[in-house]
Amino acid sequence: MKRWTLWVPLVVFLVVVALAAWRLTGTSEMVVKSALVGKPLPEFTLPAMVEGKPGLSRADMATGKPRLLNVFASWCVPCIAEAPQLMKLKAAGAEIDAVAIKDSPEAVKAFLSRHGDPYARIGDDRDRLVQIGIGSSGVPETFVIDSRGRIASQHIGDIRAEDVPKLLKALEEAE
């Protein structure tokens, strides 16, 4: 038997390790974007999540003024990270409504008292029907809703400081 054939298993193993390392360290753009961007929000009505704050419906989103629709959960770590940016958006005049998914009123109330409350309305979407219906695949996600209740754009993931001016501009363009 030839000596080089002894090296074949090692070479195959090294190729497999190299491919695995490449896939694990490479950036992944596996993001699911909503097919409803540019289209009207579907009809929905959600009950209030927390006492003292109204629930949310499609009619609330078509008020003649652009607004943000934030999909979040109290158990979501990136939602905590984006909370200060949502407060900055609110301070800049953005109207923000929310869909809370798979959550409890007590947990959401605690989340808001710890991290701030930028929301005008919070709808309770325990079964994620509205989240799925608008094309959101995870939390957090934020949608820019134009003055007629159409989804103008979608921001996937947590909002960071550099995203605040972009979202404010998107709101301005959605008039």
TIRO-2110 file (N, C-alpha, C; in Angstrom, 1 decimal):
// TIRO-2110
0.8, -1.2, 0.0, N, 1, A
0.0, 0.0, 0.0, CA, 1, A
0.9, 1.2, 0.0, C, 1, A
0.5, 2.3, -0.7, N, 2, A
1.3, 3.5, -0.9, CA, 2, A
1.2, 4.3, 0.4, C, 2, A
2.2, 5.0, 0.7, N, 3, A
2.3, 5.9, 1.9, CA, 3, A
1.3, 7.0, 1.9, C, 3, A
1.0, 7.6, 0.8, N, 4, A
0.1, 8.8, 0.7, CA, 4, A
-1.3, 8.4, 1.1, C, 4, A
-1.7, 7.2, 0.9, N, 5, A
-3.1, 6.8, 1.3, CA, 5, A
-3.3, 6.9, 2.8, C, 5, A
-2.2, 6.8, 3.5, N, 6, A
-2.4, 6.9, 5.0, CA, 6, A
-2.8, 8.3, 5.4, C, 6, A
-2.5, 9.3, 4.6, N, 7, A
-2.8, 10.7, 4.9, CA, 7, A
-4.2, 11.1, 4.5, C, 7, A
-4.9, 10.3, 3.7, N, 8, A
-6.3, 10.7, 3.2, CA, 8, A
-7.2, 10.9, 4.3, C, 8, A
-7.3, 10.1, 5.3, N, 9, A
-8.3, 10.3, 6.4, CA, 9, A
-8.0, 11.6, 7.2, C, 9, A
-6.7, 12.0, 7.4, N, 10, A
-6.4, 13.2, 8.1, CA, 10, A
-6.8, 14.4, 7.2, C, 10, A
-6.5, 14.3, 5.9, N, 11, A
-6.9, 15.4, 5.0, CA, 11, A
-8.4, 15.6, 5.0, C, 11, A
-9.1, 14.6, 4.9, N, 12, A
-10.6, 14.7, 4.9, CA, 12, A
-11.1, 15.3, 6.2, C, 12, A
-10.5, 14.8, 7.4, N, 13, A
-10.9, 15.4, 8.7, CA, 13, A
-10.6, 16.9, 8.7, C, 13, A
-9.4, 17.3, 8.3, N, 14, A
-9.1, 18.7, 8.3, CA, 14, A
-10.0, 19.6, 7.4, C, 14, A
-10.4, 19.0, 6.3, N, 15, A
-11.3, 19.8, 5.4, CA, 15, A
-12.7, 19.9, 6.1, C, 15, A
-13.2, 18.9, 6.8, N, 16, A
-14.4, 19.0, 7.5, CA, 16, A
-14.3, 20.0, 8.6, C, 16, A
-13.2, 20.0, 9.4, N, 17, A
-13.0, 21.0, 10.4, CA, 17, A
-13.0, 22.4, 9.9, C, 17, A
-12.3, 22.6, 8.8, N, 18, A
-12.2, 23.9, 8.2, CA, 18, A
-13.5, 24.4, 7.7, C, 18, A
-14.3, 23.6, 7.1, N, 19, A
-15.7, 24.0, 6.7, CA, 19, A
-16.6, 24.3, 7.8, C, 19, A
-16.5, 23.5, 8.9, N, 20, A
-17.3, 23.8, 10.1, CA, 20, A
-16.9, 25.1, 10.7, C, 20, A
-15.6, 25.4, 10.8, N, 21, A
-15.1, 26.6, 11.4, CA, 21, A
-15.6, 27.8, 10.5, C, 21, A
-15.5, 27.7, 9.2, N, 22, A
-15.9, 28.7, 8.3, CA, 22, A
-17.4, 29.1, 8.5, C, 22, A
-18.2, 28.1, 8.6, N, 23, A
-19.7, 28.3, 8.8, CA, 23, A
-20.0, 28.9, 10.2, C, 23, A
-19.3, 28.5, 11.2, N, 24, A
-19.5, 29.0, 12.5, CA, 24, A
-19.1, 30.4, 12.7, C, 24, A
-18.0, 30.8, 12.0, N, 25, A
-17.5, 32.2, 12.2, CA, 25, A
-18.0, 33.2, 11.2, C, 25, A
-18.6, 32.7, 10.1, N, 26, A
-19.0, 33.6, 9.1, CA, 26, A
-20.3, 34.3, 9.5, C, 26, A
-20.5, 35.5, 9.0, N, 27, A
-21.7, 36.3, 9.3, CA, 27, A
-22.9, 35.6, 8.6, C, 27, A
-24.0, 35.6, 9.3, N, 28, A
-25.2, 35.0, 8.7, CA, 28, A
-26.2, 36.1, 8.5, C, 28, A
-26.8, 36.1, 7.3, N, 29, A
-27.8, 37.0, 7.0, CA, 29, A
-29.2, 36.3, 6.9, C, 29, A
-29.4, 35.4, 7.8, N, 30, A
-30.6, 34.6, 7.8, CA, 30, A
-31.7, 35.4, 8.5, C, 30, A
-32.2, 36.4, 7.9, N, 31, A
-33.3, 37.3, 8.5, CA, 31, A
-34.5, 37.1, 7.6, C, 31, A
-35.6, 37.0, 8.4, N, 32, A
-36.9, 36.8, 7.7, CA, 32, A
-37.6, 38.2, 7.7, C, 32, A
-37.7, 38.7, 6.5, N, 33, A
-38.4, 40.0, 6.3, CA, 33, A
-39.8, 39.8, 6.0, C, 33, A
-40.6, 40.8, 6.5, N, 34, A
-42.1, 40.7, 6.3, CA, 34, A
-42.4, 40.9, 4.8, C, 34, A
-43.3, 40.1, 4.3, N, 35, A
-43.8, 40.3, 3.0, CA, 35, A
-44.9, 41.4, 2.9, C, 35, A
-45.2, 42.0, 4.1, N, 36, A
-46.3, 43.0, 4.1, CA, 36, A
-45.7, 44.4, 4.0, C, 36, A
-44.4, 44.6, 3.9, N, 37, A
-43.8, 45.9, 3.8, CA, 37, A
-44.4, 46.5, 2.5, C, 37, A
-45.0, 47.7, 2.7, N, 38, A
-45.6, 48.4, 1.5, CA, 38, A
-47.1, 48.1, 1.4, C, 38, A
-47.6, 47.2, 2.3, N, 39, A
-49.0, 46.8, 2.3, CA, 39, A
-49.7, 47.2, 3.6, C, 39, A
-51.0, 47.3, 3.5, N, 40, A
-51.8, 47.6, 4.8, CA, 40, A
-51.6, 46.6, 5.9, C, 40, A
-51.6, 47.0, 7.1, N, 41, A
-51.6, 46.1, 8.2, CA, 41, A
-52.9, 45.2, 8.1, C, 41, A
-52.8, 44.0, 8.5, N, 42, A
-54.1, 43.2, 8.5, CA, 42, A
-55.0, 43.6, 9.6, C, 42, A
-56.2, 43.3, 9.5, N, 43, A
-57.2, 43.6, 10.6, CA, 43, A
-56.8, 42.8, 11.9, C, 43, A
-56.8, 43.5, 13.0, N, 44, A
-56.6, 42.8, 14.3, CA, 44, A
-57.1, 43.7, 15.4, C, 44, A
-57.4, 43.0, 16.5, N, 45, A
-57.8, 43.7, 17.7, CA, 45, A
-57.2, 42.9, 18.9, C, 45, A
-56.4, 43.6, 19.7, N, 46, A
-55.7, 42.9, 20.8, CA, 46, A
-56.2, 43.6, 22.1, C, 46, A
-56.5, 42.8, 23.1, N, 47, A
-56.8, 43.4, 24.4, CA, 47, A
-55.7, 44.1, 25.1, C, 47, A
-55.9, 44.9, 26.0, N, 48, A
-54.9, 45.6, 26.8, CA, 48, A
-54.0, 44.6, 27.5, C, 48, A
-52.7, 44.9, 27.5, N, 49, A
-51.8, 44.0, 28.2, CA, 49, A
-51.7, 44.4, 29.7, C, 49, A
-51.6, 45.8, 29.9, N, 50, A
-51.5, 46.2, 31.3, CA, 50, A
-52.6, 47.2, 31.6, C, 50, A
-53.0, 47.2, 32.9, N, 51, A
-54.0, 48.1, 33.4, CA, 51, A
-53.6, 49.6, 33.2, C, 51, A
-54.6, 50.4, 32.7, N, 52, A
-54.3, 51.8, 32.5, CA, 52, A
-53.7, 52.2, 31.2, C, 52, A
-53.5, 51.2, 30.3, N, 53, A
-53.0, 51.4, 29.0, CA, 53, A
-53.9, 50.7, 28.0, C, 53, A
-54.4, 51.4, 27.0, N, 54, A
-55.3, 50.7, 26.1, CA, 54, A
-54.7, 49.5, 25.3, C, 54, A
-55.5, 48.6, 24.8, N, 55, A
-55.1, 47.6, 23.9, CA, 55, A
-54.8, 48.2, 22.5, C, 55, A
-54.7, 47.4, 21.5, N, 56, A
-54.3, 47.8, 20.2, CA, 56, A
-55.1, 47.2, 19.1, C, 56, A
-55.4, 48.0, 18.1, N, 57, A
-56.1, 47.4, 16.9, CA, 57, A
-55.6, 48.1, 15.6, C, 57, A
-55.9, 47.5, 14.5, N, 58, A
-55.5, 48.1, 13.2, CA, 58, A
-56.0, 49.5, 13.1, C, 58, A
-57.2, 49.8, 13.6, N, 59, A
-57.8, 51.1, 13.5, CA, 59, A
-56.9, 52.2, 14.2, C, 59, A
-56.3, 51.7, 15.3, N, 60, A
-55.4, 52.7, 16.1, CA, 60, A
-54.2, 53.1, 15.3, C, 60, A
-53.8, 52.3, 14.3, N, 61, A
-52.6, 52.5, 13.5, CA, 61, A
-52.8, 53.4, 12.3, C, 61, A
-54.0, 53.6, 11.9, N, 62, A
-54.3, 54.5, 10.7, CA, 62, A
-55.0, 55.8, 11.2, C, 62, A
-54.2, 56.6, 11.9, N, 63, A
-54.7, 57.8, 12.5, CA, 63, A
-54.4, 59.1, 11.7, C, 63, A
-53.7, 58.9, 10.6, N, 64, A
-53.3, 60.1, 9.9, CA, 64, A
-51.9, 60.6, 10.3, C, 64, A
-51.3, 59.9, 11.2, N, 65, A
-49.9, 60.2, 11.7, CA, 65, A
-49.1, 59.0, 11.7, C, 65, A
-47.9, 59.0, 11.1, N, 66, A
-47.0, 57.8, 11.2, CA, 66, A
-46.6, 57.4, 12.6, C, 66, A
-46.4, 56.2, 12.9, N, 67, A
-46.0, 55.7, 14.2, CA, 67, A
-45.2, 54.4, 14.1, C, 67, A
-44.6, 54.1, 15.2, N, 68, A
-43.8, 52.8, 15.3, CA, 68, A
-44.7, 51.8, 16.0, C, 68, A
-44.5, 50.5, 15.5, N, 69, A
-45.1, 49.4, 16.1, CA, 69, A
-44.0, 48.5, 16.5, C, 69, A
-43.8, 48.3, 17.8, N, 70, A
-42.7, 47.5, 18.4, CA, 70, A
-43.2, 46.2, 18.9, C, 70, A
-42.6, 45.1, 18.4, N, 71, A
-43.0, 43.8, 18.8, CA, 71, A
-41.9, 43.4, 19.9, C, 71, A
-42.4, 43.1, 21.1, N, 72, A
-41.4, 42.9, 22.2, CA, 72, A
-42.0, 41.9, 23.2, C, 72, A
-41.1, 41.5, 24.1, N, 73, A
-41.5, 40.6, 25.3, CA, 73, A
-40.6, 41.0, 26.5, C, 73, A
-41.2, 40.8, 27.6, N, 74, A
-40.5, 41.2, 28.8, CA, 74, A
-39.3, 40.2, 29.1, C, 74, A
-39.4, 39.0, 28.6, N, 75, A
-38.3, 38.0, 28.7, CA, 75, A
-37.2, 38.1, 27.7, C, 75, A
-37.3, 39.1, 26.8, N, 76, A
-36.4, 39.2, 25.7, CA, 76, A
-35.2, 40.1, 26.1, C, 76, A
-34.0, 39.6, 26.1, N, 77, A
-32.8, 40.3, 26.5, CA, 77, A
-32.5, 41.5, 25.5, C, 77, A
-32.6, 41.3, 24.1, N, 78, A
-32.4, 42.4, 23.2, CA, 78, A
-33.5, 43.5, 23.4, C, 78, A
-34.7, 43.1, 23.9, N, 79, A
-35.7, 44.1, 24.2, CA, 79, A
-35.3, 45.1, 25.3, C, 79, A
-34.6, 44.5, 26.3, N, 80, A
-34.0, 45.3, 27.4, CA, 80, A
-33.0, 46.3, 26.8, C, 80, A
-32.1, 45.8, 25.9, N, 81, A
-31.0, 46.6, 25.3, CA, 81, A
-31.6, 47.7, 24.5, C, 81, A
-32.7, 47.5, 23.8, N, 82, A
-33.3, 48.6, 23.0, CA, 82, A
-34.1, 49.6, 23.7, C, 82, A
-34.5, 49.3, 25.0, N, 83, A
-35.4, 50.2, 25.8, CA, 83, A
-34.9, 51.6, 25.8, C, 83, A
-33.6, 51.9, 26.1, N, 84, A
-33.2, 53.4, 26.1, CA, 84, A
-33.4, 54.0, 24.7, C, 84, A
-33.3, 53.3, 23.7, N, 85, A
-33.4, 53.9, 22.3, CA, 85, A
-34.9, 54.2, 22.0, C, 85, A
-35.8, 53.3, 22.5, N, 86, A
-37.2, 53.6, 22.4, CA, 86, A
-37.6, 54.9, 23.2, C, 86, A
-37.0, 55.0, 24.3, N, 87, A
-37.3, 56.2, 25.1, CA, 87, A
-36.8, 57.5, 24.4, C, 87, A
-35.6, 57.4, 23.7, N, 88, A
-35.1, 58.5, 22.9, CA, 88, A
-36.1, 58.8, 21.7, C, 88, A
-36.6, 57.8, 21.1, N, 89, A
-37.5, 58.0, 20.0, CA, 89, A
-38.8, 58.7, 20.5, C, 89, A
-39.3, 58.2, 21.7, N, 90, A
-40.5, 58.9, 22.3, CA, 90, A
-40.2, 60.3, 22.6, C, 90, A
-39.0, 60.6, 23.2, N, 91, A
-38.6, 62.0, 23.5, CA, 91, A
-38.5, 62.9, 22.3, C, 91, A
-38.2, 62.3, 21.1, N, 92, A
-38.1, 63.0, 19.9, CA, 92, A
-39.4, 63.2, 19.2, C, 92, A
-40.5, 62.7, 19.8, N, 93, A
-41.8, 62.9, 19.3, CA, 93, A
-42.5, 61.7, 18.6, C, 93, A
-41.7, 60.6, 18.5, N, 94, A
-42.3, 59.4, 17.9, CA, 94, A
-43.4, 58.8, 18.7, C, 94, A
-44.5, 58.4, 18.1, N, 95, A
-45.6, 57.7, 18.7, CA, 95, A
-45.3, 56.2, 18.6, C, 95, A
-45.3, 55.5, 19.7, N, 96, A
-44.9, 54.1, 19.7, CA, 96, A
-46.0, 53.3, 20.3, C, 96, A
-46.4, 52.2, 19.6, N, 97, A
-47.4, 51.3, 20.1, CA, 97, A
-46.6, 49.9, 20.2, C, 97, A
-47.2, 49.0, 20.9, N, 98, A
-46.5, 47.7, 21.1, CA, 98, A
-47.4, 46.5, 21.0, C, 98, A
-46.8, 45.4, 20.6, N, 99, A
-47.4, 44.1, 20.6, CA, 99, A
-46.6, 43.3, 21.6, C, 99, A
-47.1, 42.9, 22.7, N, 100, A
-46.4, 42.0, 23.7, CA, 100, A
-46.7, 40.6, 23.4, C, 100, A
-45.7, 39.8, 23.1, N, 101, A
-46.0, 38.4, 22.8, CA, 101, A
-45.6, 37.4, 23.9, C, 101, A
-46.4, 36.4, 24.0, N, 102, A
-46.2, 35.3, 25.0, CA, 102, A
-45.7, 35.8, 26.3, C, 102, A
-46.5, 36.7, 26.9, N, 103, A
-46.1, 37.4, 28.1, CA, 103, A
-47.3, 37.5, 29.1, C, 103, A
-47.0, 38.0, 30.3, N, 104, A
-48.1, 38.2, 31.3, CA, 104, A
-48.1, 39.6, 31.7, C, 104, A
-49.3, 40.1, 32.1, N, 105, A
-49.4, 41.5, 32.5, CA, 105, A
-48.4, 41.9, 33.6, C, 105, A
-48.2, 41.0, 34.6, N, 106, A
-47.3, 41.3, 35.7, CA, 106, A
-45.9, 41.5, 35.2, C, 106, A
-45.4, 40.6, 34.3, N, 107, A
-44.1, 40.7, 33.8, CA, 107, A
-43.9, 41.9, 32.9, C, 107, A
-44.9, 42.3, 32.1, N, 108, A
-44.7, 43.5, 31.3, CA, 108, A
-44.7, 44.7, 32.1, C, 108, A
-45.6, 44.8, 33.2, N, 109, A
-45.6, 45.9, 34.1, CA, 109, A
-44.3, 46.1, 34.7, C, 109, A
-43.7, 45.0, 35.2, N, 110, A
-42.3, 45.1, 35.8, CA, 110, A
-41.3, 45.5, 34.8, C, 110, A
-41.4, 45.0, 33.6, N, 111, A
-40.4, 45.4, 32.6, CA, 111, A
-40.5, 46.9, 32.3, C, 111, A
-41.7, 47.5, 32.2, N, 112, A
-41.9, 48.9, 31.9, CA, 112, A
-41.4, 49.7, 33.1, C, 112, A
-41.6, 49.3, 34.3, N, 113, A
-41.2, 50.1, 35.5, CA, 113, A
-39.6, 50.1, 35.6, C, 113, A
-39.0, 49.0, 35.2, N, 114, A
-37.5, 48.9, 35.2, CA, 114, A
-36.8, 49.6, 34.1, C, 114, A
-37.4, 49.5, 32.9, N, 115, A
-36.7, 50.0, 31.7, CA, 115, A
-37.3, 51.2, 31.0, C, 115, A
-38.4, 51.7, 31.5, N, 116, A
-39.1, 52.8, 30.9, CA, 116, A
-40.3, 52.4, 30.1, C, 116, A
-41.2, 53.3, 29.9, N, 117, A
-42.5, 53.0, 29.1, CA, 117, A
-42.6, 54.0, 28.0, C, 117, A
-42.2, 53.6, 26.8, N, 118, A
-42.4, 54.5, 25.6, CA, 118, A
-43.7, 54.4, 24.9, C, 118, A
-44.5, 53.4, 25.3, N, 119, A
-45.7, 53.0, 24.6, CA, 119, A
-47.0, 53.8, 24.9, C, 119, A
-47.7, 54.1, 23.8, N, 120, A
-49.1, 54.7, 24.0, CA, 120, A
-50.1, 53.6, 24.2, C, 120, A
-49.9, 52.4, 23.5, N, 121, A
-50.8, 51.3, 23.7, CA, 121, A
-50.0, 50.0, 23.7, C, 121, A
-50.5, 49.0, 24.4, N, 122, A
-49.8, 47.7, 24.3, CA, 122, A
-50.9, 46.6, 24.2, C, 122, A
-50.8, 45.9, 23.1, N, 123, A
-51.7, 44.8, 22.9, CA, 123, A
-51.1, 43.5, 23.4, C, 123, A
-52.0, 42.6, 23.9, N, 124, A
-51.6, 41.3, 24.4, CA, 124, A
-51.8, 40.3, 23.3, C, 124, A
-50.6, 39.8, 22.8, N, 125, A
-50.6, 38.8, 21.7, CA, 125, A
-50.0, 37.5, 22.2, C, 125, A
-50.7, 36.9, 23.2, N, 126, A
-50.1, 35.7, 23.9, CA, 126, A
-49.9, 34.5, 22.9, C, 126, A
-50.8, 34.4, 21.9, N, 127, A
-50.7, 33.3, 20.9, CA, 127, A
-49.9, 33.7, 19.7, C, 127, A
-49.3, 34.9, 19.6, N, 128, A
-48.5, 35.4, 18.5, CA, 128, A
-49.2, 35.5, 17.2, C, 128, A
-50.5, 35.5, 17.2, N, 129, A
-51.3, 35.6, 15.9, CA, 129, A
-51.0, 36.9, 15.2, C, 129, A
-51.0, 38.0, 15.9, N, 130, A
-50.8, 39.3, 15.2, CA, 130, A
-49.3, 39.4, 14.8, C, 130, A
-48.4, 38.9, 15.7, N, 131, A
-47.0, 38.9, 15.3, CA, 131, A
-46.7, 38.2, 14.0, C, 131, A
-47.3, 37.0, 13.9, N, 132, A
-47.1, 36.2, 12.7, CA, 132, A
-47.9, 36.9, 11.5, C, 132, A
-49.0, 37.4, 11.8, N, 133, A
-49.9, 38.0, 10.8, CA, 133, A
-49.2, 39.2, 10.1, C, 133, A
-48.4, 40.0, 10.8, N, 134, A
-47.7, 41.1, 10.2, CA, 134, A
-46.3, 40.8, 9.7, C, 134, A
-46.0, 39.5, 9.8, N, 135, A
-44.7, 39.1, 9.2, CA, 135, A
-43.5, 39.2, 10.1, C, 135, A
-43.7, 39.3, 11.4, N, 136, A
-42.6, 39.4, 12.3, CA, 136, A
-42.2, 38.0, 12.7, C, 136, A
-40.9, 37.7, 12.7, N, 137, A
-40.5, 36.4, 13.1, CA, 137, A
-39.8, 36.3, 14.4, C, 137, A
-39.6, 37.4, 15.1, N, 138, A
-38.9, 37.3, 16.4, CA, 138, A
-39.1, 38.6, 17.2, C, 138, A
-38.4, 38.7, 18.3, N, 139, A
-38.4, 39.9, 19.1, CA, 139, A
-37.0, 40.3, 19.3, C, 139, A
-36.7, 41.6, 19.4, N, 140, A
-37.7, 42.7, 19.0, CA, 140, A
-37.7, 43.0, 17.5, C, 140, A
-38.7, 43.5, 17.1, N, 141, A
-38.9, 44.0, 15.7, CA, 141, A
-39.7, 45.3, 15.8, C, 141, A
-39.4, 46.2, 14.9, N, 142, A
-40.1, 47.5, 14.9, CA, 142, A
-40.5, 47.8, 13.5, C, 142, A
-41.8, 48.2, 13.4, N, 143, A
-42.3, 48.5, 12.1, CA, 143, A
-42.7, 50.0, 12.0, C, 143, A
-42.3, 50.6, 10.9, N, 144, A
-42.8, 52.0, 10.7, CA, 144, A
-44.1, 51.9, 10.0, C, 144, A
-45.2, 52.5, 10.6, N, 145, A
-46.5, 52.4, 10.0, CA, 145, A
-46.8, 53.8, 9.5, C, 145, A
-47.2, 53.9, 8.2, N, 146, A
-47.5, 55.2, 7.7, CA, 146, A
-48.8, 55.8, 8.1, C, 146, A
-49.1, 57.0, 7.7, N, 147, A
-50.3, 57.7, 8.2, CA, 147, A
-51.6, 57.0, 7.8, C, 147, A
-51.6, 56.1, 6.8, N, 148, A
-52.8, 55.3, 6.4, CA, 148, A
-52.9, 53.9, 6.9, C, 148, A
-51.9, 53.5, 7.8, N, 149, A
-51.9, 52.2, 8.4, CA, 149, A
-51.2, 51.1, 7.5, C, 149, A
-50.3, 51.6, 6.7, N, 150, A
-49.5, 50.7, 5.8, CA, 150, A
-48.2, 50.5, 6.5, C, 150, A
-47.6, 49.3, 6.3, N, 151, A
-46.2, 49.0, 6.8, CA, 151, A
-45.2, 49.7, 5.8, C, 151, A
-44.6, 50.8, 6.3, N, 152, A
-43.6, 51.5, 5.4, CA, 152, A
-42.3, 50.8, 5.4, C, 152, A
-41.8, 50.3, 6.6, N, 153, A
-40.6, 49.6, 6.7, CA, 153, A
-40.5, 48.8, 8.0, C, 153, A
-39.5, 48.0, 8.0, N, 154, A
-39.3, 47.0, 9.1, CA, 154, A
-37.9, 47.1, 9.6, C, 154, A
-37.7, 47.2, 10.9, N, 155, A
-36.4, 47.1, 11.6, CA, 155, A
-36.3, 45.8, 12.4, C, 155, A
-35.4, 44.9, 12.0, N, 156, A
-35.3, 43.6, 12.6, CA, 156, A
-34.2, 43.7, 13.6, C, 156, A
-34.5, 43.2, 14.8, N, 157, A
-33.5, 43.2, 15.9, CA, 157, A
-33.7, 44.4, 16.8, C, 157, A
-32.8, 44.5, 17.8, N, 158, A
-32.9, 45.6, 18.7, CA, 158, A
-32.5, 46.9, 18.0, C, 158, A
-33.1, 48.0, 18.5, N, 159, A
-32.8, 49.3, 18.0, CA, 159, A
-31.5, 49.8, 18.8, C, 159, A
-30.6, 50.3, 18.0, N, 160, A
-29.3, 50.8, 18.6, CA, 160, A
-29.3, 52.3, 18.4, C, 160, A
-28.3, 52.9, 19.1, N, 161, A
-28.2, 54.4, 19.0, CA, 161, A
-28.2, 54.9, 17.6, C, 161, A
-27.4, 54.2, 16.7, N, 162, A
-27.3, 54.7, 15.3, CA, 162, A
-28.5, 54.5, 14.5, C, 162, A
-29.5, 53.7, 15.0, N, 163, A
-30.7, 53.5, 14.3, CA, 163, A
-31.8, 54.5, 14.6, C, 163, A
-31.6, 55.3, 15.7, N, 164, A
-32.6, 56.3, 16.1, CA, 164, A
-32.8, 57.3, 15.0, C, 164, A
-31.8, 57.9, 14.5, N, 165, A
-32.0, 58.9, 13.4, CA, 165, A
-32.6, 58.3, 12.1, C, 165, A
-32.3, 57.1, 11.8, N, 166, A
-32.9, 56.4, 10.7, CA, 166, A
-34.4, 56.2, 10.8, C, 166, A
-34.7, 55.8, 12.0, N, 167, A
-36.2, 55.5, 12.3, CA, 167, A
-36.9, 56.8, 12.3, C, 167, A
-36.4, 57.9, 12.8, N, 168, A
-37.0, 59.2, 12.8, CA, 168, A
-37.2, 59.7, 11.4, C, 168, A
-36.2, 59.5, 10.6, N, 169, A
-36.3, 59.8, 9.1, CA, 169, A
-37.4, 59.0, 8.4, C, 169, A
-37.4, 57.7, 8.7, N, 170, A
-38.4, 56.8, 8.1, CA, 170, A
-39.8, 57.3, 8.6, C, 170, A
-40.0, 57.7, 9.8, N, 171, A
-41.3, 58.2, 10.2, CA, 171, A
-41.7, 59.5, 9.5, C, 171, A
-40.7, 60.4, 9.3, N, 172, A
-40.9, 61.6, 8.6, CA, 172, A
-41.3, 61.3, 7.1, C, 172, A
-40.7, 60.4, 6.5, N, 173, A
-41.0, 60.0, 5.1, CA, 173, A
-42.3, 59.2, 5.0, C, 173, A
-42.8, 58.7, 6.1, N, 174, A
-44.0, 57.9, 6.0, CA, 174, A
-45.3, 58.8, 6.2, C, 174, A
-45.2, 60.1, 6.2, N, 175, A
-46.3, 61.0, 6.4, CA, 175, A
-47.3, 60.8, 5.2, C, 175, A
END
